[in-house]
């Protein structure tokens, strides 16, 4: 199949939408800013690799005419002749469907808790998703704290509470306003910047609430998956309905990892052992002797109830005392701005705040 044919195939699928809302090679940096027509010559792509999201590679880039920096996710839509996508139209259609779902989810998301979408570019063999650029991940933050402080130190509880609150609000927004479940909550998908924002990123594996999805399709990062997701016959065309409780388990694991500076299953010598620990072991809840307050323990440990029918929904979690306490977005940003400042961070060493 020729390169041009792949592009036409993808373009036809994307333009076959209600209201014809697919407009490639146009960027809009905010809701109130004008639409900017672009070409590939308008961008400088830096060598800085920001990560891999879903099935694409994310690079730092600059829109030269405006000087705006952005995160550019390169998703190939022209495939190697030996690849499954090239050989099988159904496999190719699934790849396109995942990409379409991510683009539509990002395009609809207008929340201070989700990374902003600017538009997409069609560049050679790639669809390039242009998004808000952030400065570091939650994983970067806790690893920096671990390196710069002694082994008895714990993560700043106020910062952890703000991270928990913002991501819960992101999950609630995606569920209620866009009817999406994220399915890949983890520290590397929680992005922060030096202005104090904390946002959820990467909708590459998100799924709509009114659909069921084959479990033999990649649906998250294994060591963050909920027990009910892992306890399925993988490799078979089994379908199940996802719900927000699975995202909450992933968030609970994420918060425990940040709190302890390491993943709760860090001592497992294989992925299989980690899966069995998730399925058969007790949940890795935070303990009172770890020095965190009752409100934080209550929220995190409710996310880690193994039985999904007993695990609260996100609507109930956001009503908990801790979330109510950190409901002021501007005040949270001011605090996280200090946490992200290297000068401030170095000055506090192990003197983390309590709440």
Secondary structure as GFF3:
##gff-version 3
##sequence-region A 1 355
A	DSSP	alpha_helix	3	15	.	.	.	ID=ss1
A	DSSP	three_ten_helix	18	20	.	.	.	ID=ss2
A	DSSP	beta_strand	26	27	.	.	.	ID=ss3
A	DSSP	beta_strand	36	37	.	.	.	ID=ss4
A	DSSP	three_ten_helix	40	42	.	.	.	ID=ss5
A	DSSP	beta_strand	43	53	.	.	.	ID=ss6
A	DSSP	beta_strand	56	63	.	.	.	ID=ss7
A	DSSP	beta_strand	68	76	.	.	.	ID=ss8
A	DSSP	alpha_helix	84	87	.	.	.	ID=ss9
A	DSSP	alpha_helix	89	108	.	.	.	ID=ss10
A	DSSP	beta_strand	117	123	.	.	.	ID=ss11
A	DSSP	beta_strand	126	131	.	.	.	ID=ss12
A	DSSP	beta_strand	136	137	.	.	.	ID=ss13
A	DSSP	alpha_helix	138	148	.	.	.	ID=ss14
A	DSSP	alpha_helix	157	173	.	.	.	ID=ss15
A	DSSP	pi_helix	174	178	.	.	.	ID=ss16
A	DSSP	beta_strand	180	181	.	.	.	ID=ss17
A	DSSP	three_ten_helix	187	189	.	.	.	ID=ss18
A	DSSP	beta_strand	190	192	.	.	.	ID=ss19
A	DSSP	beta_strand	198	200	.	.	.	ID=ss20
A	DSSP	beta_strand	207	208	.	.	.	ID=ss21
A	DSSP	beta_strand	213	214	.	.	.	ID=ss22
A	DSSP	three_ten_helix	222	224	.	.	.	ID=ss23
A	DSSP	alpha_helix	227	230	.	.	.	ID=ss24
A	DSSP	beta_strand	239	240	.	.	.	ID=ss25
A	DSSP	alpha_helix	244	260	.	.	.	ID=ss26
A	DSSP	alpha_helix	271	280	.	.	.	ID=ss27
A	DSSP	three_ten_helix	288	290	.	.	.	ID=ss28
A	DSSP	alpha_helix	294	303	.	.	.	ID=ss29
A	DSSP	alpha_helix	314	317	.	.	.	ID=ss30
A	DSSP	alpha_helix	321	325	.	.	.	ID=ss31
A	DSSP	alpha_helix	329	340	.	.	.	ID=ss32
A	DSSP	alpha_helix	342	348	.	.	.	ID=ss33
###
